[in-house]
Amino acid sequence: MDYSQYKLSVQKKSKLGSKEDIARMAAPKAAQVLYNILTIGPRLILRSVYMVMRVNIVTRLISVLILLVFDTYALARKRISWKQFAINVSLALMLLVGGTFGWYGGQGLVSRFFESTAVAIIGGIIGAVALGIVAGGLLEKIIKKFVKDDTEDMLVICNDTFCELAKDYELNDEQAKKACDAIQISAADVRKMYASKDRIVYATGIIEPCLQEIVAPKEEAEDGEETAE
């Protein structure tokens, strides 16, 4: 039986360039506006908002640098490859550029229709999120056409291991499909697997318990029949 038709996948995760990353980049600006509203009162809010607009590029640059610090730490601990690090750096820069252009573009577009600084801020945030997601998504698709990231490399090992174990456990089509759907591989698993000394052993530790649960009812039924005889 050909088990290669069943493909494991990694759970949807937060990754660089995702909505979560862009939200984190917008958060310092939004939090600063809210803090100023609560502390300095309405008379100075307008001046405060313009200050936030001017330092936008700085806050975004700091946010990207913070994201890259985590990747540098992961690289130093050998939890990601140089290839993955280069991909993350590229996406971070695209996130910075796309988010910043989106911020100013969103403000400019909204300002044409509404003479309100508050509405301009909202337009900037929406523009930053939208353009950041689009720019990051396009770059990621282009990169994936030429380079496999760590997740894809680890999935190859997981799928090969799944095929070998499925043969050992003699799974039928229904059981193989059920196992493939039930096996949960997270982004954390990918990082730990990459850093592990024996990646096949690590993959086996993720996959085999699920296969054991699937074949257990059948084995128990067979044991019951033997006992009855």
Summary of the structure (lengths in Angstrom):
residues: 229
radius of gyration: 24.8
end to end distance: 31.5
largest distance: 89.2
contacts: 681
relative contact order: 0.13
helix: 82%
strand: 1%
